[in-house]
Amino acid sequence: MEIKDITQFPNVAGLGGPEAPAKSPSGAEQGAGSFASVLKKSLTEVNQMQQKADAAITALATGDKVSLHDTMIAMEQADVSFRLMMQVRNKIVEAYQEILRIQV
């Protein structure tokens, strides 16, 4: 029995592979990218939030005109985004370990 490439079938040719950018019907999300690029972008955003919170803490400690409320909000945003990324990381590691347990 011959095994054919799934992308050669007309119904699934537009889906692309795992590295193909996501296509939306309206074209609003052109170039969404692969899972790796989305994950990298998310990590960059979390890092920026952490740096913003650190800068706010430093500004508050040095006596700059920074509101305590703004500093606390920046810290909480950084904390929540970091916790979310940790949960995403845990799910990815869990899925990877599950794949490793699959017997071929």
VMD Tcl script that builds the backbone (N, CA, C; Angstrom):
set m [mol new atoms 312]
animate dup $m
set s [atomselect $m all]
$s set {name element resname resid chain x y z} {
  {N N MET 1 A 0.835 -1.170 0.000}
  {CA C MET 1 A 0.000 0.000 0.000}
  {C C MET 1 A 0.885 1.239 0.000}
  {N N GLU 2 A 0.586 2.157 -0.886}
  {CA C GLU 2 A 1.377 3.375 -1.009}
  {C C GLU 2 A 0.853 4.437 -0.043}
  {N N ILE 3 A 1.752 5.089 0.666}
  {CA C ILE 3 A 1.379 6.160 1.586}
  {C C ILE 3 A 1.648 7.484 0.893}
  {N N LYS 4 A 0.605 8.285 0.760}
  {CA C LYS 4 A 0.732 9.572 0.072}
  {C C LYS 4 A 0.850 10.700 1.086}
  {N N ASP 5 A 1.459 11.794 0.628}
  {CA C ASP 5 A 1.572 12.994 1.453}
  {C C ASP 5 A 0.187 13.591 1.651}
  {N N ILE 6 A -0.168 13.896 2.881}
  {CA C ILE 6 A -1.512 14.371 3.195}
  {C C ILE 6 A -1.793 15.743 2.584}
  {N N THR 7 A -0.741 16.524 2.340}
  {CA C THR 7 A -0.964 17.851 1.770}
  {C C THR 7 A -1.304 17.797 0.291}
  {N N GLN 8 A -1.231 16.618 -0.320}
  {CA C GLN 8 A -1.580 16.492 -1.730}
  {C C GLN 8 A -3.081 16.354 -1.950}
  {N N PHE 9 A -3.835 16.093 -0.904}
  {CA C PHE 9 A -5.282 15.995 -1.020}
  {C C PHE 9 A -5.880 17.399 -1.062}
  {N N PRO 10 A -6.866 17.634 -1.937}
  {CA C PRO 10 A -7.385 18.996 -2.091}
  {C C PRO 10 A -8.051 19.558 -0.832}
  {N N ASN 11 A -8.650 18.732 0.000}
  {CA C ASN 11 A -9.355 19.230 1.182}
  {C C ASN 11 A -8.418 19.704 2.287}
  {N N VAL 12 A -7.197 19.176 2.317}
  {CA C VAL 12 A -6.276 19.534 3.377}
  {C C VAL 12 A -5.042 20.262 2.866}
  {N N ALA 13 A -4.970 20.575 1.603}
  {CA C ALA 13 A -3.787 21.229 1.043}
  {C C ALA 13 A -3.574 22.613 1.640}
  {N N GLY 14 A -4.640 23.323 1.977}
  {CA C GLY 14 A -4.519 24.667 2.519}
  {C C GLY 14 A -4.143 24.722 3.978}
  {N N LEU 15 A -4.133 23.590 4.652}
  {CA C LEU 15 A -3.832 23.588 6.082}
  {C C LEU 15 A -2.356 23.794 6.365}
  {N N GLY 16 A -1.496 23.295 5.493}
  {CA C GLY 16 A -0.063 23.447 5.701}
  {C C GLY 16 A 0.435 22.526 6.794}
  {N N GLY 17 A 1.705 22.633 7.082}
  {CA C GLY 17 A 2.317 21.795 8.096}
  {C C GLY 17 A 2.422 22.521 9.419}
  {N N PRO 18 A 3.163 21.953 10.364}
  {CA C PRO 18 A 3.281 22.577 11.677}
  {C C PRO 18 A 4.024 23.913 11.638}
  {N N GLU 19 A 4.859 24.152 10.635}
  {CA C GLU 19 A 5.596 25.402 10.538}
  {C C GLU 19 A 4.889 26.427 9.665}
  {N N ALA 20 A 3.767 26.050 9.048}
  {CA C ALA 20 A 3.040 26.976 8.176}
  {C C ALA 20 A 2.311 28.012 9.013}
  {N N PRO 21 A 2.272 29.260 8.534}
  {CA C PRO 21 A 1.533 30.280 9.281}
  {C C PRO 21 A 0.046 29.985 9.298}
  {N N ALA 22 A -0.591 30.361 10.379}
  {CA C ALA 22 A -2.027 30.138 10.519}
  {C C ALA 22 A -2.781 31.044 9.557}
  {N N LYS 23 A -3.808 30.495 8.927}
  {CA C LYS 23 A -4.615 31.269 7.992}
  {C C LYS 23 A -5.999 31.443 8.570}
  {N N SER 24 A -6.451 32.674 8.599}
  {CA C SER 24 A -7.798 32.932 9.076}
  {C C SER 24 A -8.671 33.268 7.885}
  {N N PRO 25 A -9.980 32.980 7.956}
  {CA C PRO 25 A -10.851 33.249 6.830}
  {C C PRO 25 A -10.898 34.727 6.452}
  {N N SER 26 A -10.810 35.615 7.417}
  {CA C SER 26 A -10.902 37.041 7.124}
  {C C SER 26 A -9.554 37.645 6.784}
  {N N GLY 27 A -8.475 36.912 7.018}
  {CA C GLY 27 A -7.145 37.429 6.742}
  {C C GLY 27 A -6.650 38.384 7.809}
  {N N ALA 28 A -7.328 38.452 8.937}
  {CA C ALA 28 A -6.970 39.399 9.987}
  {C C ALA 28 A -5.676 39.011 10.681}
  {N N GLU 29 A -5.379 37.725 10.765}
  {CA C GLU 29 A -4.201 37.275 11.484}
  {C C GLU 29 A -3.161 36.723 10.526}
  {N N GLN 30 A -2.824 37.440 9.516}
  {CA C GLN 30 A -1.838 36.966 8.571}
  {C C GLN 30 A -0.481 36.938 9.250}
  {N N GLY 31 A 0.261 35.871 8.994}
  {CA C GLY 31 A 1.589 35.756 9.560}
  {C C GLY 31 A 1.603 35.468 11.043}
  {N N ALA 32 A 0.644 34.730 11.542}
  {CA C ALA 32 A 0.609 34.411 12.966}
  {C C ALA 32 A 1.815 33.582 13.359}
  {N N GLY 33 A 2.344 32.783 12.447}
  {CA C GLY 33 A 3.571 32.055 12.690}
  {C C GLY 33 A 3.349 30.702 13.333}
  {N N SER 34 A 4.457 30.067 13.600}
  {CA C SER 34 A 4.418 28.744 14.185}
  {C C SER 34 A 4.258 28.839 15.695}
  {N N PHE 35 A 4.073 27.698 16.295}
  {CA C PHE 35 A 3.922 27.638 17.748}
  {C C PHE 35 A 5.180 28.174 18.432}
  {N N ALA 36 A 6.334 27.842 17.873}
  {CA C ALA 36 A 7.591 28.292 18.470}
  {C C ALA 36 A 7.705 29.813 18.444}
  {N N SER 37 A 7.298 30.437 17.347}
  {CA C SER 37 A 7.398 31.893 17.277}
  {C C SER 37 A 6.390 32.565 18.211}
  {N N VAL 38 A 5.201 31.982 18.348}
  {CA C VAL 38 A 4.211 32.526 19.276}
  {C C VAL 38 A 4.715 32.391 20.711}
  {N N LEU 39 A 5.312 31.270 21.029}
  {CA C LEU 39 A 5.856 31.053 22.376}
  {C C LEU 39 A 7.008 32.013 22.653}
  {N N LYS 40 A 7.870 32.218 21.666}
  {CA C LYS 40 A 8.992 33.137 21.836}
  {C C LYS 40 A 8.488 34.568 22.048}
  {N N LYS 41 A 7.459 34.958 21.303}
  {CA C LYS 41 A 6.886 36.292 21.456}
  {C C LYS 41 A 6.295 36.457 22.858}
  {N N SER 42 A 5.623 35.427 23.333}
  {CA C SER 42 A 5.034 35.484 24.675}
  {C C SER 42 A 6.112 35.601 25.746}
  {N N LEU 43 A 7.198 34.871 25.588}
  {CA C LEU 43 A 8.296 34.959 26.546}
  {C C LEU 43 A 8.917 36.356 26.541}
  {N N THR 44 A 9.025 36.941 25.373}
  {CA C THR 44 A 9.560 38.300 25.267}
  {C C THR 44 A 8.654 39.299 25.982}
  {N N GLU 45 A 7.340 39.143 25.820}
  {CA C GLU 45 A 6.393 40.031 26.480}
  {C C GLU 45 A 6.465 39.887 28.006}
  {N N VAL 46 A 6.587 38.662 28.485}
  {CA C VAL 46 A 6.710 38.433 29.931}
  {C C VAL 46 A 8.000 39.071 30.442}
  {N N ASN 47 A 9.065 38.917 29.692}
  {CA C ASN 47 A 10.337 39.523 30.087}
  {C C ASN 47 A 10.229 41.046 30.141}
  {N N GLN 48 A 9.544 41.644 29.181}
  {CA C GLN 48 A 9.360 43.093 29.179}
  {C C GLN 48 A 8.542 43.551 30.389}
  {N N MET 49 A 7.536 42.779 30.753}
  {CA C MET 49 A 6.745 43.121 31.939}
  {C C MET 49 A 7.591 43.040 33.202}
  {N N GLN 50 A 8.457 42.032 33.276}
  {CA C GLN 50 A 9.348 41.902 34.429}
  {C C GLN 50 A 10.299 43.098 34.505}
  {N N GLN 51 A 10.839 43.505 33.364}
  {CA C GLN 51 A 11.746 44.646 33.347}
  {C C GLN 51 A 11.027 45.942 33.698}
  {N N LYS 52 A 9.788 46.082 33.232}
  {CA C LYS 52 A 9.000 47.269 33.563}
  {C C LYS 52 A 8.735 47.329 35.070}
  {N N ALA 53 A 8.418 46.187 35.666}
  {CA C ALA 53 A 8.181 46.139 37.116}
  {C C ALA 53 A 9.459 46.461 37.878}
  {N N ASP 54 A 10.594 45.930 37.418}
  {CA C ASP 54 A 11.868 46.236 38.073}
  {C C ASP 54 A 12.191 47.725 37.994}
  {N N ALA 55 A 11.927 48.321 36.823}
  {CA C ALA 55 A 12.180 49.753 36.658}
  {C C ALA 55 A 11.265 50.574 37.567}
  {N N ALA 56 A 10.024 50.153 37.713}
  {CA C ALA 56 A 9.086 50.866 38.589}
  {C C ALA 56 A 9.517 50.763 40.042}
  {N N ILE 57 A 9.992 49.594 40.449}
  {CA C ILE 57 A 10.468 49.417 41.827}
  {C C ILE 57 A 11.689 50.290 42.081}
  {N N THR 58 A 12.604 50.308 41.127}
  {CA C THR 58 A 13.808 51.129 41.266}
  {C C THR 58 A 13.449 52.609 41.341}
  {N N ALA 59 A 12.512 53.034 40.484}
  {CA C ALA 59 A 12.098 54.439 40.488}
  {C C ALA 59 A 11.428 54.810 41.811}
  {N N LEU 60 A 10.628 53.906 42.339}
  {CA C LEU 60 A 9.969 54.171 43.624}
  {C C LEU 60 A 10.990 54.242 44.756}
  {N N ALA 61 A 11.976 53.350 44.719}
  {CA C ALA 61 A 12.980 53.303 45.776}
  {C C ALA 61 A 13.912 54.517 45.738}
  {N N THR 62 A 14.167 55.057 44.563}
  {CA C THR 62 A 15.073 56.199 44.450}
  {C C THR 62 A 14.368 57.525 44.669}
  {N N GLY 63 A 13.046 57.496 44.816}
  {CA C GLY 63 A 12.318 58.718 45.116}
  {C C GLY 63 A 11.816 59.463 43.898}
  {N N ASP 64 A 11.831 58.841 42.740}
  {CA C ASP 64 A 11.283 59.482 41.538}
  {C C ASP 64 A 9.782 59.663 41.695}
  {N N LYS 65 A 9.202 60.473 40.827}
  {CA C LYS 65 A 7.757 60.710 40.881}
  {C C LYS 65 A 7.021 59.525 40.262}
  {N N VAL 66 A 6.904 58.477 41.028}
  {CA C VAL 66 A 6.195 57.268 40.598}
  {C C VAL 66 A 5.181 56.925 41.673}
  {N N SER 67 A 3.985 56.631 41.235}
  {CA C SER 67 A 2.917 56.285 42.159}
  {C C SER 67 A 3.128 54.877 42.717}
  {N N LEU 68 A 2.828 54.713 43.962}
  {CA C LEU 68 A 2.900 53.386 44.574}
  {C C LEU 68 A 1.913 52.446 43.901}
  {N N HIS 69 A 0.760 52.976 43.532}
  {CA C HIS 69 A -0.261 52.156 42.875}
  {C C HIS 69 A 0.233 51.638 41.525}
  {N N ASP 70 A 0.860 52.516 40.736}
  {CA C ASP 70 A 1.392 52.100 39.433}
  {C C ASP 70 A 2.470 51.038 39.594}
  {N N THR 71 A 3.300 51.213 40.631}
  {CA C THR 71 A 4.355 50.229 40.889}
  {C C THR 71 A 3.756 48.878 41.259}
  {N N MET 72 A 2.756 48.890 42.121}
  {CA C MET 72 A 2.111 47.630 42.525}
  {C C MET 72 A 1.394 46.971 41.359}
  {N N ILE 73 A 0.758 47.769 40.512}
  {CA C ILE 73 A 0.072 47.203 39.333}
  {C C ILE 73 A 1.086 46.566 38.398}
  {N N ALA 74 A 2.212 47.232 38.151}
  {CA C ALA 74 A 3.251 46.667 37.285}
  {C C ALA 74 A 3.798 45.368 37.866}
  {N N MET 75 A 3.985 45.334 39.199}
  {CA C MET 75 A 4.481 44.115 39.839}
  {C C MET 75 A 3.484 42.972 39.715}
  {N N GLU 76 A 2.213 43.260 39.919}
  {CA C GLU 76 A 1.195 42.208 39.837}
  {C C GLU 76 A 1.025 41.703 38.400}
  {N N GLN 77 A 1.084 42.615 37.429}
  {CA C GLN 77 A 1.001 42.188 36.035}
  {C C GLN 77 A 2.163 41.267 35.685}
  {N N ALA 78 A 3.358 41.632 36.121}
  {CA C ALA 78 A 4.529 40.802 35.875}
  {C C ALA 78 A 4.395 39.448 36.565}
  {N N ASP 79 A 3.871 39.456 37.786}
  {CA C ASP 79 A 3.709 38.211 38.536}
  {C C ASP 79 A 2.696 37.277 37.869}
  {N N VAL 80 A 1.561 37.835 37.476}
  {CA C VAL 80 A 0.521 37.002 36.852}
  {C C VAL 80 A 0.997 36.463 35.503}
  {N N SER 81 A 1.664 37.303 34.713}
  {CA C SER 81 A 2.145 36.828 33.415}
  {C C SER 81 A 3.225 35.761 33.585}
  {N N PHE 82 A 4.080 35.915 34.601}
  {CA C PHE 82 A 5.107 34.907 34.863}
  {C C PHE 82 A 4.479 33.586 35.301}
  {N N ARG 83 A 3.487 33.656 36.171}
  {CA C ARG 83 A 2.811 32.431 36.615}
  {C C ARG 83 A 2.119 31.717 35.449}
  {N N LEU 84 A 1.505 32.504 34.564}
  {CA C LEU 84 A 0.861 31.913 33.387}
  {C C LEU 84 A 1.887 31.213 32.508}
  {N N MET 85 A 3.025 31.857 32.274}
  {CA C MET 85 A 4.060 31.230 31.448}
  {C C MET 85 A 4.599 29.963 32.111}
  {N N MET 86 A 4.675 29.955 33.431}
  {CA C MET 86 A 5.122 28.744 34.118}
  {C C MET 86 A 4.115 27.605 33.929}
  {N N GLN 87 A 2.837 27.921 33.958}
  {CA C GLN 87 A 1.818 26.899 33.733}
  {C C GLN 87 A 1.871 26.380 32.297}
  {N N VAL 88 A 2.096 27.278 31.348}
  {CA C VAL 88 A 2.234 26.860 29.948}
  {C C VAL 88 A 3.452 25.960 29.802}
  {N N ARG 89 A 4.559 26.341 30.437}
  {CA C ARG 89 A 5.764 25.515 30.394}
  {C C ARG 89 A 5.506 24.139 30.990}
  {N N ASN 90 A 4.801 24.098 32.121}
  {CA C ASN 90 A 4.502 22.818 32.760}
  {C C ASN 90 A 3.655 21.934 31.856}
  {N N LYS 91 A 2.687 22.534 31.156}
  {CA C LYS 91 A 1.841 21.753 30.245}
  {C C LYS 91 A 2.647 21.236 29.056}
  {N N ILE 92 A 3.568 22.039 28.557}
  {CA C ILE 92 A 4.409 21.607 27.432}
  {C C ILE 92 A 5.305 20.450 27.864}
  {N N VAL 93 A 5.910 20.570 29.034}
  {CA C VAL 93 A 6.771 19.493 29.542}
  {C C VAL 93 A 5.952 18.229 29.783}
  {N N GLU 94 A 4.758 18.391 30.327}
  {CA C GLU 94 A 3.877 17.244 30.569}
  {C C GLU 94 A 3.494 16.560 29.256}
  {N N ALA 95 A 3.185 17.345 28.234}
  {CA C ALA 95 A 2.838 16.771 26.931}
  {C C ALA 95 A 4.041 16.063 26.322}
  {N N TYR 96 A 5.224 16.649 26.446}
  {CA C TYR 96 A 6.444 16.029 25.933}
  {C C TYR 96 A 6.707 14.691 26.624}
  {N N GLN 97 A 6.556 14.672 27.940}
  {CA C GLN 97 A 6.765 13.423 28.678}
  {C C GLN 97 A 5.744 12.368 28.287}
  {N N GLU 98 A 4.512 12.795 28.027}
  {CA C GLU 98 A 3.469 11.864 27.591}
  {C C GLU 98 A 3.823 11.270 26.228}
  {N N ILE 99 A 4.349 12.105 25.346}
  {CA C ILE 99 A 4.763 11.618 24.018}
  {C C ILE 99 A 5.889 10.619 24.159}
  {N N LEU 100 A 6.812 10.873 25.088}
  {CA C LEU 100 A 7.921 9.941 25.294}
  {C C LEU 100 A 7.440 8.590 25.813}
  {N N ARG 101 A 6.338 8.584 26.539}
  {CA C ARG 101 A 5.810 7.326 27.090}
  {C C ARG 101 A 5.038 6.492 26.063}
  {N N ILE 102 A 4.714 7.116 24.930}
  {CA C ILE 102 A 3.973 6.377 23.886}
  {C C ILE 102 A 4.885 5.289 23.327}
  {N N GLN 103 A 4.359 4.070 23.292}
  {CA C GLN 103 A 5.142 2.972 22.757}
  {C C GLN 103 A 4.847 2.807 21.281}
  {N N VAL 104 A 5.931 2.650 20.533}
  {CA C VAL 104 A 5.782 2.526 19.084}
  {C C VAL 104 A 5.824 1.082 18.686}
}
mol reanalyze $m
mol bondsrecalc $m
mol representation Tube
mol addrep $m
